[in-house]
Amino acid sequence: MKGFAMLEIGKTGWIEKERPKCGPMDAIVRPLALSPCTSDIHTVWEGAIGQRHNMILGHEACGEVVEVGSLVKDFHVGDKVLVAAITPDWNSLEAQDGYPMHSHGMLAGWKFSNFKDGVFGEYFHVNDADGNLALIPAGIDVTEACMLSDMVPTGFHGAELADVQFGDTVLVIGIGPVGLMSVAGANLRGASRIICVGTRPACIEVAKAYGATDFISYKDGDIDKQVLELTGGKFVDRVIIAGGDCDTFIPAVKCLKPGGYISNVNYLGDGEYVKIPRSEWGVGMGHKLIVGGLMPGGRLRLEKLASLVHYHKLDVSLLLTHKFSGFAHVEDAIKLMKEKPADLIKPVVKMEW
């Protein structure tokens, strides 16, 4: 089969590989739609997870089942399925402990384009199919279904980790596709005021549609000072970090109330240490909770998020700014994600098999 791969750090290209083998609990899926992620950019051009050779990229897809293992009960050849970017081993001790995304090791639930070939191939392998696939509900286009792999669950996990409550004032730092879904998640959880840090007009307009109330730019000065000016000196209840770098935690801590939460769902692609301001963190005792998490994955979560789209509680089509037809355009979509033109939110490639 053919796939678009990371050849080594800083280099990508098309390669030929054998079609993956299907274990007794697994499935082999042919993609119907694919989307590149900023994580792919971090992986290839920043070397964020280390050297990888001839590894097929991608972790955002939906597809059609072409083979199932002998022990798979709920899915069959021909089923159109959602596939999460994170595919835990559901019989692991970590999953039983409530952290399936870390099954068999930290971040080890993230398998696609990390420990094994990703989804940018003519076929891809899904472990523990009954636990990691979900049927695409009728009426959801495959390009929209693709957003349920990573963008929606990761952005919503930001709102979950921040424990957004009714009436909260929430700061969302970074309004790329994940940040936009954090805005939508915070809004659905009852936030009253959602302040966003972002500069691209396309993202600002979509953030408004998802419930954002205020906008600031890091280009206009310190984020924390701008936030406190907006709020009349009142600290925010929650901060969701969906963009930035290791220094982004500094303004987040500075504008957060004691007893507030900072959640990070941003992939920190470089740097050795996260910086936390000592004094504004209450010299270590300010009850300002900082938590970062990889989204959980799994069938139940996919089904619940798909239900939000199916019943018109969430419109993910607003994310899809650049659409391609045909497998060959995966390379063009990744190039767009790397260059990030001003009008880009998310590219998606619909297959033409």
Salt bridges, closest charged atoms under 4 A:
GLU18 OE1 - LYS21 NZ 3.32
ASP26 OD2 - HIS125 NE2 2.90
ASP40 OD1 - HIS59 ND1 3.97
GLU46 OE1 - HIS42 ND1 2.99
GLU60 OE2 - LYS346 NZ 2.92
GLU67 OE1 - ARG19 NH2 3.06
ASP74 OD2 - ARG299 NH1 2.82
ASP79 OD2 - HIS76 ND1 3.83
ASP89 OD2 - HIS104 NE2 3.90
ASP89 OD2 - LYS111 NZ 3.07
ASP117 OD1 - LYS17 NZ 2.82
ASP141 OD1 - LYS350 NZ 3.93
ASP150 OD2 - HIS59 NE2 2.95
GLU160 OE1 - HIS157 ND1 2.94
GLU160 OE1 - ARG301 NH2 3.04
ASP163 OD1 - ARG189 NH2 3.71
ASP168 OD2 - ARG238 NE 2.93
GLU205 OE2 - LYS208 NZ 3.30
ASP214 OD1 - ARG193 NE 2.80
ASP222 OD2 - LYS225 NZ 3.41
ASP237 OD1 - LYS257 NZ 2.90
ASP247 OD1 - LYS275 NZ 3.21
GLU303 OE2 - ARG299 NE 3.11
ASP332 OD2 - HIS329 ND1 2.76
ASP343 OD2 - HIS322 NE2 3.67
